[in-house]
Amino acid sequence: MPSKEDLKRRAAEIIDSKADELIALARTILKNPEPGFRELKTARLVAEKFGELRLQPRNGLAVTGVRADALGGTAGPTLAILGEMDSLIVAEHPHADPDTGAAHACGHHCQIAMMLGAATALTQSDVLESLSGRIAFMAVPAEEYIEIEFRDGLRRQGKIEFLGGKAEMVRLGEFDDVNLAMMLHTTSNPAEKLMCISNTNNGAVAKRIQFIGRASHAGGAPHLGINALNAATMAMTAINFNRETFRDEDSIRVHPIITKGGEAVSAVPADVRMETFVRGRTLEAIMDANAKVDRALKAGAMAVGAQVKIQTIPGYMPLQQNKAMAEVFRANAASLVGEENVGYVEHRTGSTDMGDISHLMPTIHPYVGGATGLSHSATYVIEDYGLAVIKGAKALAYTAIDLLGDGASQGNSIVGGQRPDMSVGEYLKFMRGLASEELFEGA
């Protein structure tokens, strides 16, 4: 039986032999960006690559998700290795789709390539037969929580229930048989070095808001109207007046946008739409801030006598990572890029639906460099694909070997050492309990 180090050397050889192909794959996805629940081309490409590895992909999970499993030589836990397929909408990005404005301004194209690189190595018979358990390779949709109106339309049509891809895959049972989960995200932050271990992330709820006023001629009879835009502006001011009540340690972030400001400049706006996230480090902090935001929205309606519809939509749970798994990854990262090039971040104020998975099982969500620019902006591009894809794939493969090698002793120990915060049933009940819709009369 080969040692773990032998298996890692073999995995590295396989990934290196496919390096050009894996980088070309990432670039192909980069040139074909698709936002969440629309990743049809990316999903077909992933399924094709799984088929080339003699895996049996299951397609159409949570609309566009793809999963393929590989069985080790002996029984053991199931490890999910995830890659996210979706893009953002950043029309100014140099690789944006000219028709849709979609662009990979967060590096998800590299996630898919490194996941498939790890799959290429781990599914080779001389590696897989020495592992215990099962590896579930997952290409997941819709991590970026955007296009809320479109996704809520899918929900109302019964095509999805949750607006994030991983939550939807949990609902469909795709994580029922999984014991551990990991993925690797790109980063452009020099302080995070070449690879980075992180600890926690904010969770979030999403909100769709409609202020309803009364239209009237803006020049001739404004006194007969009820200005919904003024109500929205007052509400955002009221939200800002609450910011001093947000505790620093809770990392609250509230960032509304107006998606519709009225019909015409000559008419008093009667229909104004907003969207916002309410983010925080803990569920308690999120719920407290959410109540304050609702209060501010109602205050805006009351100020001018408008109505406000407030829809609260389940977002993402705060991310909490398994320290034992993180240490396994850290050691492998150090072997690839040097101990001095491995960074650490205690808390991130962004949100990810990997947080949902982290409440159900041991989970890690580390980072790999190779990008430059500001994430989610037109400047975010991958400059070093050798790091972002090839070394990323090796880090995932090495960590899988550590977890499932030697009879999966390390993987079993981690699974046995963490009691999940929630069962799947408890999680789904909690998420459904977050959803609400209210019409408030401000007159």
C-alpha positions as CSV (number, residue, x, y, z in Angstrom):
1,M,0.0,0.0,0.0
2,P,1.6,3.3,-1.0
3,S,2.1,6.0,1.7
4,K,0.2,9.3,1.6
5,E,3.4,11.0,0.4
6,D,3.6,8.5,-2.4
7,L,0.0,9.2,-3.4
8,K,0.6,13.0,-3.3
9,R,3.6,12.6,-5.6
10,R,1.5,10.6,-8.0
11,A,-1.3,13.1,-7.8
12,A,1.2,16.0,-8.6
13,E,2.5,14.1,-11.6
14,I,-1.0,13.6,-13.0
15,I,-2.0,17.2,-12.4
16,D,1.2,18.5,-13.9
17,S,0.7,16.3,-17.0
18,K,-2.8,17.9,-17.5
19,A,-1.7,21.5,-16.6
20,D,-2.2,23.0,-20.0
21,E,-5.5,21.4,-20.4
22,L,-6.8,22.5,-17.0
23,I,-5.7,26.1,-17.6
24,A,-7.3,26.1,-21.0
25,L,-10.5,24.8,-19.3
26,A,-10.5,27.7,-16.9
27,R,-10.0,30.2,-19.8
28,T,-12.9,28.6,-21.7
29,I,-15.2,29.1,-18.7
30,L,-13.8,32.7,-18.3
31,K,-14.9,33.4,-21.9
32,N,-18.4,32.0,-21.3
33,P,-19.5,33.6,-18.1
34,E,-23.0,32.7,-16.8
35,P,-24.8,34.1,-13.7
36,G,-26.4,31.8,-11.1
37,F,-29.0,29.2,-12.2
38,R,-28.1,30.0,-15.8
39,E,-24.8,28.1,-16.0
40,L,-25.9,25.8,-18.8
41,K,-22.7,25.9,-20.9
42,T,-20.5,25.5,-17.9
43,A,-22.6,22.6,-16.6
44,R,-22.4,20.8,-19.9
45,L,-18.6,21.3,-20.0
46,V,-18.2,19.9,-16.4
47,A,-20.4,16.9,-17.2
48,E,-18.3,16.2,-20.3
49,K,-15.1,16.3,-18.3
50,F,-16.6,14.0,-15.6
51,G,-17.5,11.6,-18.4
52,E,-13.9,11.6,-19.7
53,L,-12.8,10.5,-16.2
54,R,-15.3,7.6,-16.5
55,L,-17.5,9.1,-13.8
56,Q,-21.3,9.0,-14.0
57,P,-22.4,12.7,-13.7
58,R,-25.8,13.6,-12.5
59,N,-27.0,16.8,-14.1
60,G,-29.7,19.4,-13.5
61,L,-29.3,19.5,-9.7
62,A,-30.6,22.8,-8.4
63,V,-31.3,23.7,-12.0
64,T,-27.7,23.5,-13.3
65,G,-25.6,21.7,-10.7
66,V,-23.5,18.6,-11.5
67,R,-22.3,15.9,-9.2
68,A,-20.1,12.8,-9.8
69,D,-18.9,10.3,-7.2
70,A,-15.8,8.2,-7.0
71,L,-15.5,5.2,-4.7
72,G,-12.3,4.4,-2.9
73,G,-10.9,1.0,-2.4
74,T,-12.5,0.5,1.0
75,A,-15.3,1.9,3.0
76,G,-15.1,5.3,4.7
77,P,-16.6,8.8,4.9
78,T,-17.8,10.9,2.0
79,L,-15.8,14.0,1.2
80,A,-17.3,16.6,-1.1
81,I,-14.9,18.7,-3.2
82,L,-16.8,21.7,-4.6
83,G,-16.4,24.2,-7.3
84,E,-18.7,27.2,-8.0
85,M,-19.8,27.7,-11.6
86,D,-21.5,31.1,-11.6
87,S,-20.3,34.6,-12.6
88,L,-21.2,38.1,-11.6
89,I,-22.6,40.9,-13.6
90,V,-19.8,43.4,-14.2
91,A,-20.3,44.8,-17.7
92,E,-17.0,46.8,-17.6
93,H,-14.9,43.7,-17.0
94,P,-12.4,42.9,-19.8
95,H,-13.8,39.4,-20.1
96,A,-17.5,40.4,-19.8
97,D,-20.1,38.9,-22.1
98,P,-21.0,41.8,-24.4
99,D,-24.7,40.9,-24.4
100,T,-25.4,40.0,-20.7
101,G,-22.6,41.9,-18.9
102,A,-21.7,38.6,-17.1
103,A,-18.1,38.3,-16.0
104,H,-16.0,36.0,-13.8
105,A,-14.9,38.8,-11.5
106,C,-14.5,36.5,-8.5
107,G,-12.5,33.6,-10.0
108,H,-15.1,30.9,-10.1
109,H,-13.8,29.7,-13.4
110,C,-10.6,28.7,-11.6
111,Q,-12.6,26.9,-8.9
112,I,-14.1,24.6,-11.5
113,A,-10.7,23.9,-13.1
114,M,-9.0,23.1,-9.8
115,M,-11.9,20.9,-8.7
116,L,-11.6,19.0,-12.0
117,G,-7.8,18.9,-11.7
118,A,-8.2,17.3,-8.3
119,A,-10.7,14.9,-9.7
120,T,-8.3,13.9,-12.5
121,A,-5.7,12.9,-10.0
122,L,-7.9,11.3,-7.4
123,T,-9.9,9.2,-9.8
124,Q,-6.8,7.4,-11.2
125,S,-7.0,3.8,-10.1
126,D,-3.5,3.8,-8.5
127,V,-4.6,6.7,-6.3
128,L,-8.3,6.0,-5.7
129,E,-7.9,2.3,-4.7
130,S,-5.6,3.5,-1.8
131,L,-8.3,5.8,-0.4
132,S,-11.2,4.8,1.9
133,G,-14.6,6.2,1.4
134,R,-16.1,8.2,-1.4
135,I,-15.4,11.6,-3.1
136,A,-18.3,13.6,-4.3
137,F,-17.2,16.1,-6.9
138,M,-19.7,18.9,-7.1
139,A,-20.1,21.8,-9.6
140,V,-22.5,24.0,-7.7
141,P,-24.6,26.9,-9.1
142,A,-25.5,30.3,-7.9
143,E,-23.1,31.2,-5.1
144,E,-23.1,34.9,-6.0
145,Y,-26.4,36.2,-4.4
146,I,-27.4,38.5,-7.3
147,E,-30.4,39.0,-9.6
148,I,-32.7,38.6,-6.7
149,E,-35.8,39.5,-8.7
150,F,-35.0,36.8,-11.3
151,R,-34.3,34.2,-8.7
152,D,-37.4,35.0,-6.7
153,G,-39.3,34.5,-10.0
154,L,-37.8,31.0,-10.2
155,R,-38.9,30.4,-6.7
156,R,-42.5,31.6,-7.4
157,Q,-42.5,29.3,-10.4
158,G,-41.6,26.3,-8.2
159,K,-38.2,25.7,-9.9
160,I,-36.2,26.5,-6.7
161,E,-37.0,27.2,-3.1
162,F,-33.8,28.9,-2.0
163,L,-32.0,31.6,-3.9
164,G,-28.5,30.2,-3.3
165,G,-27.1,27.1,-5.0
166,K,-25.8,25.1,-2.0
167,A,-28.9,25.7,0.1
168,E,-30.9,24.4,-2.8
169,M,-28.7,21.3,-3.2
170,V,-29.1,20.7,0.6
171,R,-32.9,20.8,0.1
172,L,-32.6,18.3,-2.7
173,G,-30.7,15.9,-0.5
174,E,-27.3,16.2,-2.3
175,F,-25.5,16.6,1.1
176,D,-27.4,14.0,3.0
177,D,-24.7,11.4,2.4
178,V,-21.7,13.8,2.7
179,N,-19.6,13.9,5.9
180,L,-16.9,16.5,5.0
181,A,-16.8,19.4,2.5
182,M,-14.1,21.7,1.1
183,M,-13.5,24.1,-1.7
184,L,-10.7,26.6,-2.6
185,H,-11.4,30.2,-3.6
186,T,-9.1,32.6,-5.4
187,T,-7.9,35.9,-3.7
188,S,-6.1,39.0,-4.9
189,N,-5.2,40.3,-1.5
190,P,-1.4,40.4,-1.1
191,A,-1.8,40.2,2.7
192,E,-3.3,36.8,2.3
193,K,-0.1,35.6,0.5
194,L,-0.1,32.7,-2.0
195,M,-2.5,30.5,0.0
196,C,-4.6,31.5,3.0
197,I,-6.4,29.9,5.8
198,S,-9.5,31.8,7.0
199,N,-11.8,31.3,9.9
200,T,-15.2,32.9,9.8
201,N,-17.4,34.9,7.3
202,N,-20.5,37.0,7.7
203,G,-23.9,35.5,7.1
204,A,-26.7,37.4,5.4
205,V,-30.4,37.8,4.7
206,A,-31.6,39.4,1.6
207,K,-34.5,41.9,1.2
208,R,-36.7,43.0,-1.6
209,I,-38.5,46.3,-0.9
210,Q,-41.3,48.1,-2.8
211,F,-42.4,51.6,-1.8
212,I,-45.9,52.3,-3.1
213,G,-47.0,55.9,-3.5
214,R,-49.4,57.8,-5.7
215,A,-48.6,59.2,-9.1
216,S,-49.3,62.7,-10.1
217,H,-48.0,65.5,-12.3
218,A,-44.6,66.4,-10.8
219,G,-44.8,70.0,-12.0
220,G,-48.6,70.7,-12.1
221,A,-49.9,68.8,-9.1
222,P,-47.2,67.3,-6.9
223,H,-49.3,67.9,-3.8
224,L,-51.7,65.3,-5.0
225,G,-49.1,62.6,-5.2
226,I,-47.3,60.5,-2.7
227,N,-43.6,60.3,-3.5
228,A,-42.4,56.7,-3.1
229,L,-38.8,57.8,-4.0
230,N,-38.8,60.2,-1.0
231,A,-40.0,57.4,1.2
232,A,-37.1,55.2,-0.1
233,T,-34.6,58.0,0.4
234,M,-35.9,58.6,4.0
235,A,-35.6,54.9,4.7
236,M,-32.0,54.8,3.6
237,T,-31.3,57.8,5.8
238,A,-33.0,56.0,8.7
239,I,-30.8,52.9,8.1
240,N,-27.7,55.1,8.2
241,F,-28.9,56.7,11.5
242,N,-28.8,53.2,13.0
243,R,-25.2,52.4,12.1
244,E,-23.8,53.7,15.4
245,T,-25.9,51.0,17.1
246,F,-24.1,48.2,15.2
247,R,-21.4,46.8,17.4
248,D,-17.9,46.5,15.8
249,E,-17.6,42.9,16.8
250,D,-20.8,41.9,14.9
251,S,-19.4,43.1,11.6
252,I,-22.8,44.3,10.4
253,R,-23.0,45.4,6.7
254,V,-26.2,46.9,5.2
255,H,-25.9,48.1,1.6
256,P,-29.1,48.9,-0.2
257,I,-29.5,49.8,-3.8
258,I,-32.5,51.3,-5.7
259,T,-33.4,49.1,-8.6
260,K,-36.3,51.2,-9.8
261,G,-36.6,54.9,-9.0
262,G,-39.9,55.8,-10.8
263,E,-41.5,55.8,-14.2
264,A,-40.7,59.3,-15.7
265,V,-39.2,62.5,-14.5
266,S,-42.5,64.3,-15.1
267,A,-44.4,62.1,-12.7
268,V,-44.3,61.8,-8.9
269,P,-42.7,58.3,-8.4
270,A,-45.4,55.9,-7.3
271,D,-43.4,52.6,-7.5
272,V,-39.9,52.4,-6.2
273,R,-37.9,49.2,-5.7
274,M,-34.9,48.5,-3.5
275,E,-32.8,45.5,-2.7
276,T,-30.4,45.0,0.2
277,F,-28.4,42.5,2.2
278,V,-28.2,42.5,6.0
279,R,-24.9,40.9,6.9
280,G,-23.4,40.0,10.2
281,R,-21.0,37.7,12.0
282,T,-23.7,35.8,14.0
283,L,-27.3,34.8,13.4
284,E,-28.3,36.9,16.5
285,A,-26.5,40.0,15.1
286,I,-28.1,39.5,11.7
287,M,-31.6,39.3,13.2
288,D,-31.1,42.4,15.4
289,A,-29.9,44.4,12.4
290,N,-32.7,43.1,10.2
291,A,-35.3,44.3,12.7
292,K,-33.7,47.8,12.7
293,V,-33.7,47.8,8.9
294,D,-37.4,46.9,8.8
295,R,-38.1,49.7,11.3
296,A,-36.2,52.2,9.1
297,L,-38.1,51.1,6.0
298,K,-41.5,51.6,7.8
299,A,-40.3,55.0,9.0
300,G,-39.7,56.0,5.4
301,A,-43.2,55.0,4.4
302,M,-44.7,56.8,7.4
303,A,-42.8,60.0,6.7
304,V,-44.7,60.6,3.4
305,G,-47.8,58.4,3.9
306,A,-46.7,55.6,1.5
307,Q,-47.0,51.9,1.7
308,V,-44.0,49.6,1.8
309,K,-43.8,45.9,0.9
310,I,-40.9,44.2,2.7
311,Q,-39.9,40.7,1.6
312,T,-37.2,39.0,3.7
313,I,-35.5,36.1,1.9
314,P,-33.1,33.5,3.5
315,G,-29.6,34.3,2.5
316,Y,-26.4,32.6,3.8
317,M,-25.4,31.3,7.2
318,P,-22.2,32.6,8.8
319,L,-19.2,30.5,7.8
320,Q,-17.4,28.6,10.5
321,Q,-14.5,26.4,9.5
322,N,-13.2,23.1,11.0
323,K,-9.9,23.8,12.6
324,A,-8.6,20.2,12.2
325,M,-9.4,20.2,8.5
326,A,-7.9,23.7,8.1
327,E,-4.6,22.5,9.7
328,V,-4.5,19.6,7.2
329,F,-4.9,22.0,4.3
330,R,-2.4,24.5,5.8
331,A,0.3,21.8,6.0
332,N,-0.3,20.9,2.3
333,A,-0.3,24.6,1.3
334,A,3.0,25.1,3.0
335,S,4.5,22.1,1.1
336,L,3.4,23.7,-2.1
337,V,4.2,27.4,-1.6
338,G,6.4,27.5,1.5
339,E,5.4,28.2,5.1
340,E,6.2,31.9,4.8
341,N,3.7,32.2,1.9
342,V,0.7,30.9,3.8
343,G,-1.5,33.6,5.3
344,Y,-4.3,33.6,7.9
345,V,-7.5,35.8,8.1
346,E,-9.6,35.7,11.3
347,H,-12.9,37.1,9.8
348,R,-14.2,38.1,6.4
349,T,-17.3,40.4,6.2
350,G,-18.4,39.0,2.8
351,S,-20.8,36.0,2.7
352,T,-20.8,32.6,1.1
353,D,-23.2,29.8,1.0
354,M,-20.4,27.5,2.1
355,G,-21.4,28.9,5.5
356,D,-24.7,26.9,5.2
357,I,-22.7,23.7,4.7
358,S,-20.4,24.5,7.6
359,H,-23.4,24.2,10.0
360,L,-24.1,20.7,8.8
361,M,-20.6,19.1,8.7
362,P,-16.8,19.8,9.0
363,T,-16.1,22.3,6.3
364,I,-13.2,24.4,5.0
365,H,-13.1,27.3,2.6
366,P,-9.4,28.4,2.2
367,Y,-8.0,30.7,-0.5
368,V,-5.3,30.6,-3.2
369,G,-3.7,33.6,-4.9
370,G,-3.0,34.3,-8.5
371,A,-5.5,37.2,-8.9
372,T,-5.1,40.9,-9.1
373,G,-7.5,43.8,-8.7
374,L,-10.6,44.3,-6.5
375,S,-12.9,41.3,-6.1
376,H,-16.3,41.8,-7.7
377,S,-15.0,44.6,-9.9
378,A,-13.8,45.2,-13.4
379,T,-10.2,45.0,-12.3
380,Y,-10.3,41.4,-10.8
381,V,-8.4,39.1,-13.2
382,I,-6.4,36.0,-12.8
383,E,-2.7,36.6,-13.7
384,D,-1.1,33.4,-12.4
385,Y,-3.1,30.3,-13.5
386,G,-0.2,28.1,-12.4
387,L,-0.9,29.1,-8.8
388,A,-4.7,29.6,-9.0
389,V,-5.5,26.4,-10.9
390,I,-2.5,24.0,-10.8
391,K,-1.3,24.5,-7.3
392,G,-4.9,24.9,-6.2
393,A,-5.8,21.5,-7.6
394,K,-2.8,19.9,-5.9
395,A,-3.8,21.5,-2.6
396,L,-7.3,20.0,-2.9
397,A,-5.9,16.6,-4.0
398,Y,-3.3,16.4,-1.2
399,T,-5.9,17.3,1.4
400,A,-8.3,14.6,0.2
401,I,-5.4,12.1,0.3
402,D,-4.7,13.1,3.9
403,L,-8.3,12.8,4.9
404,L,-9.1,9.5,3.1
405,G,-5.7,7.8,3.1
406,D,-4.6,5.2,5.7
407,G,-8.1,3.9,6.1
408,A,-9.5,7.5,6.4
409,S,-8.2,7.6,9.9
410,Q,-7.9,11.4,9.9
411,G,-11.2,11.9,8.1
412,N,-13.0,9.7,10.5
413,S,-11.5,11.4,13.4
414,I,-12.6,14.8,12.2
415,V,-16.1,13.6,11.4
416,G,-16.4,12.1,14.9
417,G,-14.9,15.2,16.6
418,Q,-17.4,17.7,15.4
419,R,-21.1,17.7,16.3
420,P,-23.1,19.5,13.6
421,D,-24.9,22.7,14.7
422,M,-28.0,21.5,12.9
423,S,-29.4,18.5,11.2
424,V,-30.5,19.0,7.6
425,G,-34.1,19.0,8.8
426,E,-33.4,21.7,11.4
427,Y,-31.5,23.7,8.9
428,L,-34.3,23.7,6.4
429,K,-36.8,24.6,9.1
430,F,-34.7,27.5,10.2
431,M,-34.2,28.8,6.6
432,R,-37.9,28.6,5.9
433,G,-38.6,30.4,9.1
434,L,-36.6,33.4,7.9
435,A,-38.8,34.0,4.9
436,S,-41.5,36.6,5.3
437,E,-43.5,39.2,3.4
438,E,-45.3,42.2,4.9
439,L,-47.3,45.1,3.6
440,F,-47.0,48.1,5.9
441,E,-49.4,51.1,5.6
442,G,-47.5,54.3,6.3
443,A,-50.5,56.6,6.0
